[in-house]
C-alpha cells in the first residue's frame, strides 16, 4: 500500500513519548536596573544565558530517569570532558601520559581527565615548567578573532606558566572573565546579602550579576522590621555572632538585624559570609588577576567561576598537601606520634624541615609501635592517591579543610568523594563499592611505597625473610628504608625508574671490586649487574651465580610488575575479585600479563616508522635493518618471550644477533611458538624469567635512536639485552615527535568535541569504552557503513600473509547467517579475530613494506571491525551486501524485544544510488506490521513493486496478519530503542523476519 506521508513514523514513536513527560526547569530572570553602565548588553546576556539548566530531560513521572535518559546524560558528561581535555591538556601532559608507552587513544576519556588533573597538580607542586612548550600558536590570529583590548600576549604568557594550551576557547574564557572582573566594585551589604540569600559563592560571575543586575533592589533596605522581635532575639543573635568568630558590636548586630528584616536566615555561617563578602578586595593589577584566571582553568574551573574570596585556594591546598606528602617519610610520622600530635598535613608541614629527634629514640618508638606507624604513613600515601581537584572541591563544599583534618578522617572523606564521582560517571555495570575502593587505594599506596623501598629488599625476598607479595614487600621496605635513612646510608630504590643515588660504604666497596666479581662470575660489567652485586653484598649473601641470578630474577620481575600495575590494571583485578595486595607475586605477574590491555602493535609500529622517516641520516639499507630488528622484537614479544626460552634451551647467549636469527627461524616455521617454551626454563627458572622480563622492557623502549646507538658499536650483533637496556635508558625522549603527535591528537579532539552526541551514545549504550579510537570508528561508520568492508580488500591486497578468500568468505557469510542469531554473532567474532591476526601478521612480515599512512589505515580497519563485532553482541548489526550489478553496500540491522509488541526489527540503508531507506517492523506470534520508507521516489516505487512478494514471504513464516506500508518521505526519521525488556517473539523467528526483509529490499536495489 502506498503511503505518501513524511510523518508516518510519528505513530511509531507515540509509544515512547506517551510514557515520558518533558521536565521543564524554569530559571529565574534577573532584570537589569543599572542605567548608564558601560557594560555591553551582549556581555551581560552572555553571562545570564550561561546557566547550567538541563533543558533536554525526558523524565519519568516518578522523577527517575529512564535507561535512555541515563545514556544521554552520560554522553553529555563525556562530551563535556572532551571539551575540558581539549582546553586543558598541554603537550607536557600528553608527554607525561605517553612516555611509558601508554596509548592515550585507547584510554577512556573519563580516565584521561583524572590523569591530566593529577599531572597538573604534580607539575604545579614542584613548579616544573614543561619542556614541551608549543611554538606554533599564532597569537596575532587569536587577537584578531577576539578583538580584545586586553594584552593577548600577556594572557598567552600566563597560560604557558599555568601549563594549559593556547586555544581560542581558553583565550575567550579568560578575557571574558577579565572584562567582567574589571567592571566589578566592592560589595555593599545589599549586594553581599543577595549572594548569601541565594546561596551563591562569590565567583566573578555571581558577583558581576550582584553588582550589575540591580540585585541590591531585591533586599529590603527601607523596612524597619519588628524592633520588639529583634530585642527578643538579641541574646540568641549575639551568641550566633560569637559562634561565627566575630565581635557582637554595632556593625555585626546591624547586619544581623538587616538579615532578619530581609528574610535571610541568621546563622553563624551566613553572618560570617555577609561580613567576608563585604570585605572582598578588587585587585586592579591586570597581570595578577589574569594569572589567577588561567590557574582556574588548570584546576578544572571556568575562569568566570574564580572565587574572589578564596581564589584558587582548593587547588593551592592540594598542591601544598601533595608537596608535604612527597617530602614526608616515616621519620616525620614517628616524630609527630612521639609528641602526641595528630597526623595532619599542617602538623607534618611544620616539622618536615626541623632536625630529627634522636634516631635511636625514633627506632625504639618505631619497634614498639610499628603497625601504627606504618598505618599512618600508608594513610598519607592513600591521601595522595585520592587527591584530585574534583574530590577536594567536593570536600571543600562540606567544610572539610585538607590541611587540618586528621589523616584517617581525611582519607575516609576522600574515598567517599572519589566513590561518588566514579559511580556518577560510570555505567550501571561499571560501578564500584567502597570495599573495592579500599583495596584499590591500599594497593596503590603499597605500590608507591614499594617503588621507593631500597633495592636491598630483594635479598630478603631471595632468602625467604620477606614474603613475596606487595603488602609485605612494601611493609618490610618501609622498615629497611627507615633504618638506612637513620643510619645516613644512601641507597638505590627498588624501582629502576625512581633514582640511582648510590653512595654508601657498601656501594663504594662494590664499585671497587664489582668488575672483578662480575668477571669471575662471567657476567658483563654493566650498571644493572653492579646493582645486583650491591644487593648481595648488603645482605651478606654469598656472591655465587645461583644467588646472583635469583636476586636478578626477583628484581626484574618486581620492576616489570610495578610498571604494569597501572591504576587501571589494579582496578580491573579488583573487579575480578582478586586482591593484588596479598597474592603471591609469581601468580600475580602471570595474571597481570594476561589482564593488561593488549598492546596496540600497529600504534607502536606507526610511531617507530614515523620517527625513522623523520631521520634523514638513515639510508635505505639501515632503515630496512632497523625495521627488521623492530619486527623481530615485536613478534617475539607477542609470543610472551617464548623464543627466548628456545634460545636458553640451546644454551645460546641472549644477544641482538641471536634474537634476530631466532626470529627468522621462527618465521620460516623452525620454532613452534605454540609449545610452551617456559618448560625449557624449568632447569633454570630464574634465568628464564629474568630474560623474559628484560626483553619486554627493551622491546617497549625500542626506538630508531636506540638502534642507531646500538648498531654503531663494533660487533653490534654481540650486544646483550642488558646493554640494550642501558642504551635505551640513556636515550632521551624525542621532544619534536611528541609535539607533532600531540598536535595531531588535538586536531582529532577538535573534531570529536564537536561531533554529534549520538557517536558517544552508540558506544555507551553497548558498554563499549568511550576512547578516541572507538569514537573515530563509530564516527566513520555513521558516515559510511561499507567503509571497513571495502577497505579490508584494498588493505590486504595481494599479501602472502593474508588469506583474502577466507576473509571474503567470512564477509559474505554475514548475510547468509542473518536468520540465526548465534551463527551471525559467531561470524562477526571470527571475522574480527582474523582481521586482527592478519593485520599483525601483515605488519610483522619481513616482506611487507609499509609507511605510517598504511599503518594508520590498517588500525582504522581493525578497530572498525572490532566495533562492528561488539555491536553484534547487542543485536546491532552492520551487514554487507552486493547488488545484482556488483555494487557493495551495508545494512544496519537492529533487533529488539519489546514488552508490548513482542519484537521489533529496524533496517537502515543509505547509499548514493538508492538514497536513504528505513524499514521498521513490529511483530508477535501471529501479526506483523512493517513500515518501509525511502527519500528516493525511484527507490520507493521499486520497493512498492515488491510489497506482495514480501507479504507472501511473511505468510510462509507463519504470520496470518500482515500490514505492510511503503512510502516516500523527504526526511527519514531516526528510530531509537535504548531500553529492552521481556522477550515475546522467539529469537529464531524474529531473525528470519529480519533476513526476509533484508533480502526482499536488496532484490529491489
Buried (B, 14 or more C-beta within 10 A) or exposed (E): EEBEEBEBBEEBBEEBEEEBEEBEEEEEEBEBEEEEEEBEEEBBEEBBEEEEEEEEBBBEEEEEBBEBBBBBBBBBBBBEBBBBBBBBBBBBBBBBBBEEBBBBBBBBBBBBBBBBBBBBBBBBBEEEEBEBBBEEBEBEEBBEEBEBEBBBEEBBBBBBBBBBBBBEEBBBBBBBBBBBBBBBEBBBBBBBBBBBBBEBBBBBBBBBBBBBBBBBEBBBEEEEEEEEEBEEBBEEBBEBBEEBEBEBEEEBBEBBBBBBBBEBEBBBEBBBBBBBBBEBEBEEEBEEBBBBBBBBBBBBBBBBBBBBBBBBEBBBBBBBBBBBBBEBBBBBBBBBBBEEEBBBBBBBBBBBEEEBBEBEEBBEBBEEBBEEBBBBBBBBBBBBBBBBBBBBBBBBEEEBBBBEBBBBEBBBBBBBBBBEBBBEBEBEEBEBEEEBBBBBBBBBBBBBBBBBBBBBBBBBBBBEEBBBBBBBBBBBBBBBBBBBBBEEBBBBBBBBEBEEEBEBEBBEBBBEBBEEBBEEBEBEEBBBBBBBBBBBBBBEBEBEEEBBBBBBBBBBBBBBBBBBBBBBBBBBBBEEEBBBBBBEBEEBBEBBBEBBBEBBBBBBBBBBBBBBEBBEEBEEEBBEBBBEBBBBBBBBBBBBBBBBBBBBBEEBEBBBBBBBBBBEEBBEEEBEBEEEBBEBBEEBBBBBBBBBBBBBBBBBBBBBBBBBBBBEEEEBEEBBBBBBBBBBBEBEEBEEBBBBBBEEBBEBBEEBBEBEBBBBBBBBBBEBBBBBBBBBBBBBBBEBBBBBBBBBEEBBEEBEBBBBEEBBEBBBBBBEBBBBBEBBBBBBEBBBBBBBEBBBBBBBBBEBEBEBEBBBBBBBBBBBBBBBBBBBEBBBBBBBBEBEEEBBBBBBBBBBBBEEBBBBBBBBBBBEEBBBBBBBBBBBBEBBBBBBBBBBEEBBBBBBEBBEEBBEBBEEEEBEEBEBBBBBBEEBBEBBBBBBEEBBBEBEBBBBBBBBBBBBBBBBB
